[in-house]
Amino acid sequence: MKIPRLITRRRVKWVGLVATVCLAAIMVASYWYWPRYVWSRANSTITWYVSISNCGVLVARDSGAGLGLGRPLRSWSLPTRQAWKDLTLSLPGQVSYTPLSIKWLPTYTFGSVPGTWEQVSVPLWIPLLLLAIPTAYLWHTDRRAKPWQCPKCRYDLRGLDGGVCPECGHELKPSNAEGVAD
């Protein structure tokens, strides 16, 4: 069974709206709460870090002597901005990261010894914009014409007698051509 195009478009429009609102809420909340997840596999020296903070997402991989404990490690934490107020994280390779600055540009950094650690940081405004623009376009193009407007070009037809839009030449139904009295 084929889903009609209008229903599919309506679903995409609503899913885009919900996803945009959720991403915007995560972006705002990430300024105060910084969820992070750390994990490594058993007998592995590689540890992964994922953190949402300061309106951005940070993904880091530590393959040096960091937290590779030889056993599986999985931990969630949700520190607040107050808990991190004066903290500067020191990542392997003698690079410091201050978590109090908002991320505006994507970054890629790596350790002083090649292959020890690397991190990618992406600000949340980038995926938010990539999601919000098409969603706004779908909502804008699906607007319905008012009873006194041309359904094709939205020209105001109040006071016109003819069955053709003078702006675009679209044939009008009698209900559109009559218009609404002021």
TAFEN-V928668 format. One record per pair of residues at least 24 apart in sequence whose ideal C-beta (glycine too) atoms are under 10 Angstrom apart, sorted by the first residue. I is the first residue (numbers start at 1). J is the second residue. Records with the same first field share a line. If there is no record, write none. Layout:
I->J, J
//
This chain:
6->142
9->138, 141, 142
10->138, 142
12->134, 135, 138
13->134, 135, 136, 137, 138, 139, 141, 142
14->135, 138, 139
15->131, 135
16->131, 132, 133, 134, 135, 136, 137, 138, 139
17->131, 132, 135, 136, 138, 139
18->135
19->127, 128, 131, 132, 135
20->127, 128, 129, 130, 131, 132, 133, 134, 135, 136
21->131, 132, 135
22->131
23->124, 125, 127, 128, 129, 130, 131, 132
24->124, 125, 128, 131, 132
26->52, 55, 57, 124, 128
27->52, 54, 55, 56, 57, 123, 124, 125, 127, 128
28->55, 124
29->55
30->54, 55, 56, 57, 81, 102, 103, 124
31->55, 81, 100, 102
32->80, 81, 82
33->78, 79, 80, 81, 83
34->58, 77, 78, 79, 80, 81, 83, 84, 99
35->76, 77, 78, 79
36->60, 75, 76, 77, 78, 79, 99
37->74, 75, 76, 77
38->62, 66, 67, 73, 74, 75, 76, 77
39->67, 72, 73, 74, 75, 76
40->66, 67, 68, 69, 70, 71, 72, 73, 74
41->68, 70, 71, 72, 73, 74
42->69, 70, 71, 72, 73
43->68, 69, 70, 71, 72
44->68, 69, 70, 71, 72, 73
45->69, 70
46->117
47->73, 92, 117
48->73
49->89, 91, 117, 119
51->77, 79, 89, 97, 99, 119, 121
52->124
53->79, 81, 84, 97, 99, 100, 101, 102, 103, 121
54->81, 84, 98, 99, 100, 101, 102, 103, 104, 121, 123, 124
55->101, 102, 103, 104, 123, 124, 125, 128
56->101, 102, 103, 104, 105, 106, 107, 121, 122, 123, 124, 125, 126
57->103, 106, 120, 121, 122, 123, 124, 126, 127
58->97, 99, 103, 107, 119, 120, 121, 122
59->118, 119, 120, 121, 122
60->91, 92, 97, 109, 117, 118, 119, 120, 121
61->110, 115, 116, 117, 118, 119, 120
62->91, 92, 93, 111, 116, 117, 118, 119
63->92, 111, 115, 116, 117, 118
64->91, 92, 93, 111, 113, 115, 116, 117
65->92, 116
66->91, 92, 93, 111, 116, 117
67->92
91->116, 117, 118, 119
92->116, 117
93->117, 118
95->119
97->121
145->176
146->176, 180
147->175, 176, 178, 179, 180
148->175, 176, 177, 178, 179, 180, 181, 182
149->176, 179, 180
150->176, 177
151->176
156->180
158->182
//
